[in-house]
Amino acid sequence: MTKLFVFDLGNVILPFENHQIAEKLHGRSALKGACTPSDIFQYLFDGEKGSVNGYEEGLSSSLEFFFDVRDRYKLDLGFDEFRDIWNDIFSEDLEVNEIITCLKAKGFPLFLLSNTNELHFAYILERYPIVHLMDEWILSFEVGAKKPKKRLYDAIFEKTDVAREEVFYVDDMAPYVERARDMGMKGLVFREAADLWKALEADGVFEERL
């Protein structure tokens, strides 16, 4: 029986598109003739070597991260403008909001488990009330580890005494769901809200869609 639901944030609760960050930064770069938006995107977001990885593990401050990107690409902008470009990437999945609201109404504890950074999460807290329904936020930049590192998942069980098989984890990234399953949790690779409804019905959470 499921006693705790743990949700990823990006592309589950909040769809996002971060290629636009690279496009906008390229437009403000004095080196635009020597690099492409793709180059900037790779520097920032490469899965293994992207500079965002250290930032999302709390290894640099927001200002340090900004200065690194600004200096590397000779960006003609200040921190406030960079912050606006960096943050303006999210939308809201209202169907997932409905599911979270229903789970909350049924009394289930809800955790957020996210690879994220200080700038993004501060922005999200201000603009998306749905995250305030969560009982706990487990954030990579605070824990000092990103998925799929075990350390981030272990933080779930530092905040609750539920058994691992009583945790239902939802993420859009299959390797991250596999890590949760390897640790004994139930998991769903999220594609759309309809699949999540079906999975919750199959798990016995809802007898039928509310």
C-alpha positions in Angstrom: 0.0 0.0 0.0 1.3 3.4 -0.9 1.8 5.8 2.0 4.0 8.5 0.4 4.1 10.1 -3.1 7.3 11.7 -4.3 7.2 13.9 -7.4 9.8 15.2 -9.7 9.4 18.9 -10.5 10.5 19.7 -14.1 8.5 18.2 -16.9 6.2 16.6 -14.4 4.6 19.4 -12.4 6.1 22.2 -14.4 7.0 21.6 -18.1 9.9 23.6 -19.2 12.1 24.4 -22.2 15.6 25.6 -21.5 16.9 25.8 -25.1 15.5 29.3 -25.1 18.0 30.3 -22.5 20.9 29.6 -24.8 19.2 31.4 -27.7 18.6 34.5 -25.6 22.1 34.5 -24.1 23.6 34.0 -27.6 21.8 37.2 -28.7 23.6 39.1 -25.9 27.1 37.7 -26.5 30.0 39.6 -27.9 31.2 36.3 -29.2 28.1 35.4 -31.2 30.1 35.1 -34.4 32.4 32.6 -32.8 29.8 30.4 -31.1 26.3 29.2 -31.6 23.3 28.8 -29.3 24.0 25.1 -29.4 27.5 25.7 -28.0 26.1 27.7 -25.1 23.5 25.0 -24.5 26.1 22.3 -24.4 28.3 24.3 -22.0 25.4 24.8 -19.7 23.3 21.7 -19.9 25.5 18.7 -21.0 24.4 15.8 -18.9 28.0 15.0 -17.7 30.0 18.2 -18.1 27.4 21.0 -18.1 28.2 23.9 -15.8 24.7 23.7 -14.4 25.6 20.4 -12.7 27.8 22.0 -10.1 25.4 24.8 -9.6 22.6 22.3 -9.0 24.7 20.5 -6.4 25.3 23.7 -4.5 29.0 24.0 -5.5 28.6 27.6 -6.6 26.4 30.5 -5.7 24.0 32.1 -8.1 26.3 35.0 -8.6 29.3 32.8 -9.2 27.3 30.8 -11.8 26.3 34.0 -13.5 29.8 35.4 -13.5 31.2 32.2 -15.1 28.6 32.3 -17.9 28.9 36.0 -18.4 32.7 36.0 -18.7 32.9 32.9 -20.8 30.5 34.3 -23.5 31.2 38.1 -22.9 27.5 38.7 -22.2 26.2 42.2 -22.3 23.8 42.0 -19.4 23.6 42.3 -15.6 22.6 39.7 -13.0 19.0 40.8 -12.8 18.5 40.4 -16.6 20.3 37.1 -16.6 18.0 35.9 -13.8 15.0 36.8 -15.8 16.3 34.9 -18.9 17.3 31.9 -16.7 13.9 31.7 -15.0 11.4 32.4 -17.8 11.2 28.8 -19.0 8.4 27.2 -17.1 4.7 26.5 -17.7 2.1 24.6 -15.6 0.5 21.2 -16.1 -3.0 21.8 -14.6 -3.9 18.1 -14.9 -1.0 17.2 -12.7 -2.0 20.0 -10.3 -5.4 18.3 -10.1 -3.9 15.0 -9.2 -1.6 16.5 -6.6 -4.6 18.3 -5.1 -6.7 15.1 -5.0 -3.9 13.2 -3.3 -3.5 16.0 -0.7 -7.2 16.0 -0.1 -7.0 12.2 0.6 -4.4 12.9 3.3 -1.3 11.4 1.5 2.0 13.1 2.4 3.7 14.5 -0.7 7.4 15.1 -1.3 9.2 17.0 -4.1 12.5 15.5 -5.2 14.2 17.8 -7.8 17.4 18.4 -9.6 17.2 22.2 -9.4 19.0 25.4 -8.5 18.6 28.3 -6.2 17.4 30.8 -8.9 14.8 28.4 -10.4 13.4 27.3 -7.1 13.0 30.8 -5.7 11.2 31.8 -8.9 9.0 28.7 -8.7 8.0 29.4 -5.1 6.8 32.9 -6.0 4.8 31.9 -9.0 3.5 28.3 -8.7 1.4 27.7 -5.5 1.2 24.0 -6.3 4.6 23.4 -4.8 3.4 24.7 -1.5 1.1 21.7 -1.2 4.2 19.5 -0.8 5.1 18.4 2.7 8.8 18.3 2.0 11.1 19.7 -0.6 14.2 17.7 -1.3 16.4 19.8 -3.6 19.7 18.9 -5.2 21.4 22.2 -4.5 20.5 21.9 -0.8 21.4 18.2 -0.5 24.6 18.5 -2.5 23.7 15.7 -4.9 21.7 15.3 -8.2 19.7 12.4 -9.4 20.5 9.6 -10.0 23.0 9.8 -7.1 21.7 7.6 -4.3 22.4 10.4 -1.8 19.4 12.5 -3.0 17.0 9.5 -2.8 18.3 8.6 0.6 17.1 12.1 1.8 13.5 10.8 1.4 14.0 8.4 4.2 15.8 10.9 6.4 12.4 12.8 6.5 10.0 9.9 6.9 9.8 6.4 8.4 7.7 4.8 5.7 9.0 1.6 4.1 10.6 1.9 0.7 7.9 -0.3 -0.9 5.3 2.2 0.4 6.8 5.1 -1.7 5.4 5.9 -5.2 7.9 7.9 -7.2 7.0 9.9 -10.4 9.7 11.3 -12.8 9.9 11.9 -16.5 13.4 10.5 -16.7 13.5 6.7 -17.0 17.0 6.3 -15.4 15.8 8.3 -12.3 12.8 6.1 -12.0 15.0 3.0 -12.3 17.2 4.2 -9.5 14.1 4.6 -7.3 13.0 1.1 -8.2 16.4 -0.3 -7.5 16.1 1.1 -4.0 12.8 -0.6 -3.5 10.3 2.1 -4.4 7.5 1.9 -6.8 8.0 4.2 -9.8 6.3 5.6 -12.9 8.0 7.2 -15.9 5.8 10.2 -16.5 4.6 11.1 -20.0 1.2 12.6 -19.4 -1.4 13.1 -16.7 -3.7 10.4 -18.1 -1.0 7.7 -17.5 -0.6 8.9 -13.9 -4.3 8.7 -13.2 -4.3 5.1 -14.5 -1.3 4.2 -12.4 -2.9 5.6 -9.3 -6.1 3.7 -10.0 -4.1 0.5 -10.5 -2.3 1.1 -7.2 -5.7 1.4 -5.5 -5.3 5.1 -4.6 -8.5 6.0 -6.5 -11.2 3.6 -7.3 -11.9 5.7 -10.3 -10.8 9.0 -11.7 -12.3 11.8 -9.5 
